Amino acid sequence: MTESDPRTPQPPPLTSDVLDRDVLADLRSLEQSAGADFIAELAALYLSEASARITDLRDAVEAGDAPGAFAAAHTMAGSSANLGATDLAALCAALARACQSGDLYGATDALERIDREFERVVPAVRALIGSQ
Amino acid sequence: MKILVADDESTSRLLAAAAVRSAGHECESVVDGEQAWQAFLKSAPDVVISDWLMPGMTGVELCRRIRAHQSDTYTYFVLVTSQSERAHVLEAMHAGADDYLTKPLRADALAERLIAAERVTALHRLLAAQRAQLHLLNDELTSIARRDPLTRLGNRLALQEDLEQLESRVARYGHRYCLALLDIDHFKAYNDTYGHAAGDHVLRAVSDELVRQVRGGDSVYRYGGEEFLCILPEQSLLTGNYAMQRMRASIEALRIEHSGNAAGVITVSAGLSILDVALAKSAADVLNEADAALYRAKDLGRNRVEQSTASGASS
């Protein structure tokens, strides 16, 4: 482990909510005018793509493909933020920044943290579909 | 408004489209900069909401391309960036972006931007409409300024501009023009006898008849008080002379009473000359020659056509 290495992207402190309440409140308010299935549709779309994107990210990191890893991490950060998965988004954004500067050092650790957070996010997002 | 959303990430597209439609606007979404550019050309959206980082073309490049495109309408451009790309906002504003939003996109923040967008694009539409109207009025004024209000013929200004074109066509393409000056015989006496209102009526009758008699491609101008100028393209002095004889006869055939004229009716005298590249003369020279020929026609008894005897002109 390289926890203490300053070059390692540091994980942000985890909040208690997996999905940000404010973002969810915004989405619910948008759903009032966008149609009853909006959040379910958004959640389903996220889940349908996120696993593949994490696989892409892992493949790129293992291949030492910094631009590829950046693209996957950047996209993952954006989509996760849209669903209110703020911590996952921050982890992905931090990894994207590191990859952008060509630095894959510590990327494997970052990937592990992303995996762990993703495991927490998936059921929470799935619940958004179920709750409709 | 018609709004174009460009983002390579699908949940961002869905979110932006829902926010746009909730704000009461039409939305088209595309997945990259190139598609956005094609959609922009095809549907001319009022607003483009573009992600900064997209494969192939960044939002800033897209913005630059849209701004470089000549168009009557204005497209309001909003760049969308993540927090970490915040540094690109300044570059985007310099490239012509009107505003920016940070991800994750919030529906209320987008709605706020769209209010400003609506105001700005409406203002630009108004400007474009006023510009078009100004253009139209300008054209109308130009056309009024070139026309004699009494006879509706081209006036001296129109003639002067057309002669410049003529001269260059003669020089460049070797075109040839016959120029004929016509003058109503004893018109001053007509006005003195019948009054100026009747004189105006004669000017209109003569100009109408000249317009009727000329062929397509020929032009007639009101040169001065009772003087008219005909420009006959691609005519020799001989064929130009035939044409002027026909016109002279047709004016006489109008049988407009003129007791102060030998013929008892309104008649015209004409003098003609030729503008030809081989003769290397200016239009002003040729006009002077036609004028001299017209004076000779007057001297020789009026109601007749004379052609220039200047060197080369009779060849």
Chai-1 contact restraints between the chains, C-beta under 6 A:
chainA,res_idxA,chainB,res_idxB,connection_type,confidence,min_distance_angstrom,max_distance_angstrom,comment,restraint_id
A,D26,B,R106,contact,1.0,0.0,6.0,A-B,restraint_1
A,L30,B,A18,contact,1.0,0.0,6.0,A-B,restraint_2
A,L30,B,S22,contact,1.0,0.0,6.0,A-B,restraint_3
A,L30,B,A107,contact,1.0,0.0,6.0,A-B,restraint_4
A,S33,B,S22,contact,1.0,0.0,6.0,A-B,restraint_5
A,A34,B,A18,contact,1.0,0.0,6.0,A-B,restraint_6
A,A34,B,S22,contact,1.0,0.0,6.0,A-B,restraint_7
A,F38,B,A18,contact,1.0,0.0,6.0,A-B,restraint_8
A,L42,B,T11,contact,1.0,0.0,6.0,A-B,restraint_9
A,L42,B,L14,contact,1.0,0.0,6.0,A-B,restraint_10
A,L45,B,S10,contact,1.0,0.0,6.0,A-B,restraint_11
A,L45,B,T11,contact,1.0,0.0,6.0,A-B,restraint_12
A,L45,B,L14,contact,1.0,0.0,6.0,A-B,restraint_13
A,Y46,B,T11,contact,1.0,0.0,6.0,A-B,restraint_14
A,T75,B,E9,contact,1.0,0.0,6.0,A-B,restraint_15
A,G78,B,E9,contact,1.0,0.0,6.0,A-B,restraint_16
A,G78,B,S12,contact,1.0,0.0,6.0,A-B,restraint_17
A,G78,B,K103,contact,1.0,0.0,6.0,A-B,restraint_18
A,S79,B,E9,contact,1.0,0.0,6.0,A-B,restraint_19
A,S79,B,T11,contact,1.0,0.0,6.0,A-B,restraint_20
A,A81,B,K103,contact,1.0,0.0,6.0,A-B,restraint_21
A,A81,B,P104,contact,1.0,0.0,6.0,A-B,restraint_22
A,N82,B,T11,contact,1.0,0.0,6.0,A-B,restraint_23
A,N82,B,S12,contact,1.0,0.0,6.0,A-B,restraint_24
A,N82,B,L15,contact,1.0,0.0,6.0,A-B,restraint_25
A,N82,B,P104,contact,1.0,0.0,6.0,A-B,restraint_26
A,A93,B,S84,contact,1.0,0.0,6.0,A-B,restraint_27
A,R97,B,S84,contact,1.0,0.0,6.0,A-B,restraint_28
